[in-house]
Amino acid sequence: MTMDATFDPVRLRKDFPIFERQIHGKPLTYLDSANTAQRPQVVIDAVDDYYRRHNANVARAVHALGEEATGLYEGARRKLAAHIGARADDLVLTSGTTQSINLIAYSWALPRLKAGDSILVSRMEHHANIVPWQLVAERTGASIKVAPIHENGELDIDALKAAMTPDVKLLAVTHVSNVLGTVNPVAMICREARQRGIVTVIDGSQALPHRAVDVPKIGCDFYALTGHKMFGPTGTGALWARRELLEAMPPFFGGGEMIREVSFEGTTFADPPHKFEAGTPNIAGFIGLGAAVDYLQTIGMDAIERHESELCAYALDAMRSVKGLRIIGEAKERAAVISFLVDGAHAHDLATLLDLEGVAVRSGHHCAHPLMQFYGVPATCRASMALYSTREDIDRFVTALDKVRGLLA
Ligand SMILES: Cc1ncc(COP(=O)(O)O)c(C=O)c1O
């Protein structure tokens, strides 16, 4: 039983055709949702319906199909914006968090930062929230400062505040860690940064699939998200930004659809968000993402969060019974993402043997080398859950873990 009587993951699972599959003759136990989520039928249908019935380019044609496609595409933008408490006009559609953060790096940071300035990131960031800043630092002479974390995987808030010195112009931090599951107190962090005039970038990749996100309440300057982790198609994502920042930023890509007027004497640009959306976008993908948002809204983000939090506690309990298992990251505020290691077993060997039992977990550095260095390990295994995950998944996973541990010991 979940804490929410109306929330039934076993029923919800039926919305996801992939769970009809067997893997190596076993039922699929999918615990890799932090990597990419599975897609419900409604998302697959929305993509299919676009190609079958509405396929045309957006914002270019006055014919009926062109207007339908544009309506569906802009409708998806409105749904996604409303889902995070934002205005559609302040939401740039991108190919994912990676592109969203690079857009900030090239359009906001590169023209502004100079030698003597600093960019502050936390030790638990995904490479997508480190490498773009390193590229900016190399070209501007700015420095990267790293905010430390505690052994339990929580941010060291005192150290973070102390690191917010006058040279820091931008702070980039994840909402939820993709490795440790830590949920960072982003509203408080943004408040502290704002008092010091520091622009804030929040990486929301791992938050959107699991909890309600209200961007104005967080009070950040930029919020990046990715569609494929929140049950939408791959190659979709968004960047929300404060209007005045979007207006001041030059475009990142140039081309069709982002202009007002082009001549060889000079070009004027469309208003944001279209100023940042050159070329034909992933129309079908965003229509699918709009359907994913509808799906999440129907279930309710609070119910999803309650279910996952209860399931995470159940999983942590069950995993602690496995001999030689070490959990990495024990933050008090956490999402249902659990990194672990087993004594004497390499993470990749564990994941390979678990796969033979039908259990999909991720092994590796999870695009977070600096975090692996902090814990002194090359890799971890990671079990990550989503709204369709059940206690039966956890039971099958822990039984398989016990078995493969025996094989590797
Ligand atoms: C915390 C975090 N940030 C950024 C990304 C990058 O997302 P994408 O590859 O969809 O651009 C990921 C994906 O794993 C992530 O987990």
The ligand as an ORCA input file, in Angstrom:
! r2SCAN-3c Opt
* xyz 0 1
  C      21.263     16.217    -12.983
  C      21.368     16.130    -14.473
  N      21.702     17.221    -15.172
  C      21.798     17.198    -16.511
  C      21.553     16.046    -17.225
  C      21.679     16.088    -18.716
  O      20.435     15.910    -19.302
  P      20.306     15.714    -20.880
  O      21.310     14.653    -21.253
  O      18.914     15.247    -21.064
  O      20.603     17.003    -21.521
  C      21.219     14.873    -16.548
  C      21.005     13.613    -17.275
  O      21.413     12.555    -16.829
  C      21.110     14.921    -15.130
  O      20.778     13.836    -14.432
*
